[in-house]
């Protein structure tokens, strides 16, 4: 084999090793990011006084906690319905005001969990 071919093969081999190590790091990061069912980690933490709330856990709503809401609207992700139901099922509890002012990506994540509960 020529010296030039050996260098090319060596370079390709190094790139493949780098890609494998990147994939291993990605899978390790995913393991660290795994959450419990119903848990939402906020992209932008909520400020509560001097502390920050980095996430919350939503639990399956009971029928009484859905009182005054239309299931169809909740299942469709209606914003007003979500603003009412999320505080009822979150731990630590969020207020309606906090849910209204939360970062849009975090609101979407919370809403997706609620919708999954109904499906």
C-alpha positions as CSV (number, residue, x, y, z in Angstrom):
1,X,0.0,0.0,0.0
2,X,1.3,3.4,-0.8
3,X,2.1,5.9,1.9
4,X,-0.6,8.2,0.6
5,X,-3.3,5.5,0.9
6,X,-2.2,4.7,4.4
7,X,-2.5,8.3,5.5
8,X,-6.0,8.5,4.1
9,X,-7.1,5.3,5.8
10,X,-5.5,6.4,9.1
11,X,-7.4,9.8,8.8
12,X,-10.7,8.0,8.1
13,X,-10.1,5.7,11.0
14,X,-9.5,8.6,13.4
15,X,-12.7,10.3,12.2
16,X,-14.7,7.2,12.8
17,X,-13.3,6.9,16.3
18,X,-14.2,10.6,17.0
19,X,-17.8,10.0,15.7
20,X,-18.1,6.9,18.0
21,X,-17.0,8.9,21.0
22,X,-19.4,11.7,20.2
23,X,-22.2,9.2,20.0
24,X,-21.2,7.7,23.3
25,X,-21.2,11.2,24.9
26,X,-24.6,11.9,23.4
27,X,-26.1,8.7,24.9
28,X,-24.6,9.6,28.3
29,X,-26.1,13.1,28.1
30,X,-29.5,11.6,27.3
31,X,-29.3,9.3,30.3
32,X,-28.6,12.3,32.5
33,X,-31.5,14.2,31.0
34,X,-34.0,11.4,31.5
35,X,-37.0,12.4,33.5
36,X,-39.7,10.7,35.4
37,X,-43.2,10.4,33.9
38,X,-44.9,13.8,34.1
39,X,-41.7,15.6,35.0
40,X,-40.9,18.8,33.0
41,X,-37.5,20.5,33.3
42,X,-37.9,24.2,32.4
43,X,-35.7,25.7,29.7
44,X,-36.0,29.0,31.5
45,X,-36.4,28.5,35.3
46,X,-39.2,30.4,37.1
47,X,-38.1,33.0,39.6
48,X,-39.9,32.8,43.0
49,X,-38.5,35.5,45.2
50,X,-34.8,34.7,45.6
51,X,-35.1,31.1,44.4
52,X,-35.6,29.5,41.0
53,X,-37.9,26.7,40.2
54,X,-36.2,24.5,37.6
55,X,-39.1,22.2,36.9
56,X,-42.2,20.6,38.1
57,X,-44.0,17.2,38.0
58,X,-47.5,16.8,36.7
59,X,-49.7,14.0,37.8
60,X,-52.7,12.5,36.1
61,X,-55.7,14.7,36.8
62,X,-58.7,13.3,38.7
63,X,-62.2,14.0,37.4
64,X,-62.8,16.6,40.1
65,X,-59.7,18.6,39.0
66,X,-61.2,18.8,35.5
67,X,-64.3,20.5,36.8
68,X,-65.3,23.5,34.8
69,X,-63.2,22.5,31.8
70,X,-64.2,20.8,28.6
71,X,-62.1,17.6,28.0
72,X,-62.2,18.3,24.3
73,X,-60.5,21.7,24.8
74,X,-57.9,20.2,27.1
75,X,-57.2,17.4,24.7
76,X,-56.7,20.0,21.9
77,X,-54.3,22.0,24.1
78,X,-56.5,25.0,24.5
79,X,-54.4,27.6,26.3
80,X,-57.1,28.8,28.7
81,X,-57.8,25.2,29.7
82,X,-54.2,24.5,30.3
83,X,-53.7,27.6,32.4
84,X,-56.4,26.3,34.7
85,X,-55.6,22.6,34.8
86,X,-51.7,22.8,35.2
87,X,-51.8,24.5,38.6
88,X,-54.2,21.8,39.9
89,X,-51.9,18.9,39.0
90,X,-48.4,20.3,39.4
91,X,-45.9,19.7,42.2
92,X,-44.5,22.0,43.4
93,X,-47.7,23.8,42.6
94,X,-47.6,26.5,40.0
95,X,-50.1,29.4,40.1
96,X,-52.3,30.4,37.2
97,X,-50.2,33.6,36.9
98,X,-47.0,31.6,36.7
99,X,-48.4,29.3,34.0
100,X,-49.6,32.4,32.1
101,X,-46.1,34.0,32.2
102,X,-44.0,30.9,31.7
103,X,-41.6,30.6,28.7
104,X,-43.6,29.4,25.6
105,X,-41.4,26.2,25.2
106,X,-42.0,25.3,28.8
107,X,-45.7,25.9,28.5
108,X,-45.7,23.6,25.4
109,X,-43.9,20.9,27.3
110,X,-46.4,21.1,30.2
111,X,-49.3,21.0,27.8
112,X,-47.9,18.0,26.0
113,X,-47.7,16.1,29.3
114,X,-51.4,16.9,30.1
115,X,-52.5,15.9,26.6
116,X,-50.5,12.6,26.9
117,X,-52.4,11.9,30.2
118,X,-55.7,12.0,28.3
119,X,-54.6,9.9,25.4
